[in-house]
């Protein structure tokens, strides 16, 4: 169990996602999937409500999932959104694939920087895996953050099940584990491991942010003792891979 003294909690995993869709069933299904992973969905049924929400810079949105059939439809809708958010950090936009009307529209959308497409009719259990690369781009682009190649024993608990494995690598925000049976995306896990040269065990609550049956899975720390986090930070700083972007 995690110690209660001086616990550091991170909120990187919790994302605010706007689902702008004309069909309430679609919006509600995506919102339910996001809520199941403890994200903050915002459902919007009109362009005006979307524009108003995007204009609220005090309550930013991390990802927009957009129905192009909202007025004024298509490219004009995207251009209006980009105009509203021009002074803000770039907003990733996913488009519901069924709302696209032509291949020409797809080509023109790419020039506007659309991040990708998602099937609005996909099964509920497929929604989170489809959104994950856009919710956690750094976790899926594994070369984007400083990491250390590290193979040490690690124990991880899911509910009442205790498992053991070997780590693949460590970053300041999480750990990759070698396993042929990765957990489901967004599963909550408690991990325990001991870094080389560190006497105390590191303990953290984490969540699965990527999986690859050929390799293993990546866990992002969500709650970790501040002393343990400092030990991880120091270890990573001292043992950065030469290929890591932060090591150059």
Steps between C-alpha positions, in 0.01 A plus 500: 500500500610858443626689801280792603781735598581772251332343198536673167197474275524569129204594283658448159275205426171686546404672176216733409348381172233688307265279299313719251237288327156553359390151605455481877544121500850535355599776743366309800676176402836672461445694823424179691821339373705803602338511844585134553868600480439800729538760226280810481273488194310808385215426260394777264211483253550823304775709351404799714536303824832363374634844410395635839675214678816534292512870579522429873878502538473447876367148441702359212417198287763234428327330206204580276301226328299667227194423289551688173125507442454769762429834333666658305627149415821363360802718440317817599430349842865407555618842385266668747634285783860576403420872495359481854802310631766689302644667811500179705721193505435278200186294557509141365183435298368154417221481244218247501573310180134464405460876485755536217335539160781443248864408446564858392375615839745261667790649304395853587450411866857371515626845400311643799687270737227252596657243735303203372165326473292277723202283410196634685341153481791307652421269791518654846805293597688631195453868576779547756763309298411714197537823698806402705770608249342846492441522875855388583720579199818497709427147621447372147797692359739328735802694374351834604593487869819431691523135593746246631527144369467294815437129564414444866232294678167673553183390677164637395160448655164522324220452750582180689738372232873541567734459203874521446690602189812680379518865407594618152567861584437780744414867461415765756132450425470124479642158425482251212458132584588194293204262488329284240163559668461878533204636692215687340566862409432738792504220760596626846805333651711520815870444434800430722865482396847576632742710299866395486686668783181610676419324828129577523238360267324736263121478519249672273144487378503499121285457193565310176552750217630275221507130427677284243453123520842454339679713759301581811328806638568850626382630836467867587541594865188661646579503872846466646675590824704819451815330628451214254444747216823678590685166491358425154587849374858473625547154350370607159715815500810295579437217252345660192529300179731673250216473245253680725406848369568648842846349515635701209 
